[in-house]
C-alpha cells in the first residue's frame, strides 16, 4: 500500500502567458508537495486545484493514451502523465508549452497547423473497392498487419513535432506524425491510396524535408518510429520520380 | 530558432554527424589531388607525398581520423531507419555494417602492406 501523505516537495517553474495582459511568456515558480506515485501532470493539477486556478493546460486520460498532456520538461518534449515527480526532484523543473507551436495561454498550444497537415495525408482507408459495413471485415494476415501496426499506435501527442528542428526551421514541413500516418495507410494491404497521398509525400516539404535527426523516434511515447516511416517513403518518392512508381504500387485485390 | 542545436545534446550530436561529412568531403578532395599529381608526373606526386608528411598534415590527419570514425559509426546507427522493415533487429543492421566496414578496412590495410613490402 503506497503512502498518500506528501512528505517531499519539488519546485516547478511553469510558463505563464495570458495574452490579454502579458506582453511575453514568463516562468512562475511553484512549491509543490508530492508522493512517489505522482506524475508531473498531477503536480500541475495540484497547482490548479490549490495554488492558481487560472493555470491552463490540456489533459484527459492520465495514462499515455489520449496524447493531450505534452509539455517541454526541462527542454525535452514529454507527456506530463508519463514522467514522475520523484525522478525530477528536487527540481527546479522547467515546464513549458510544446516547442514550434503558437501558444494560446500558459501551456496550451494552437494545434491547428498540425490538424491541417494530418488532413492533407488522408489518414483513412482508401479501398480499391468500397464496400458497406454490412459486407463484413476485410481480412488480413498477421504478416500484412505487422507492416503497419507499429505506425498505427500514434496518439497525435505532437511530442515529435516539438522535438524536430526541421518543423521549427520550416513550418511548412508536413512533420513526423502526419508522415508516419501517411505511411501507416500506405503500408496497409487493404489501402490503394498512394496516388492520393503522393503529392504530400513527394513534396520538398514532405518526406524530403526530413534530414534524419531522429529525435522524433526517441521522444515518441508509443514507439511509433516516425523517422523510419518517413525514410521508407523516400524510396517510394524516388521511385515515383524515376517513373518506377507502378512497380511499387499495390495492385487492387479482386472485388 | 537561432542556436537551436546548442540546447539539446541529441541535436549537438546530430550537427556533429552532419559536420563530419564535410571532413570526408575534404579528405576525398585531398585524395583526388593526389591522383591529379600522379597523372602529372613523378615530381608532382613526390611533392604531394612530401606535403602529407608535414607536421600540419599529420595534425590534420589526427583530427580527421576521429571525425571520420564518428561519421562512420553514426552513419551505421541511422542505417536501420533508412532500410525497409526487416525481420532482424535494427541493432544487428548497425553492428553488421560496422563489422563489415572494419573487416574491409583491415583487408585494405593488409593488401596495401602486401603490395608495398
Interface residues (C-beta under 8 A of the other chain):
Chain A: X75 X76 X146 X147 X165 X168 X169 X211 X212 X213 X214 X215 X217 X218 X225 X227 X228 X231 X232 X234 X235
Chain B: X1 X4 X5 X7 X8 X10 X11 X14 X18 X78 X80 X81 X82 X84 X85
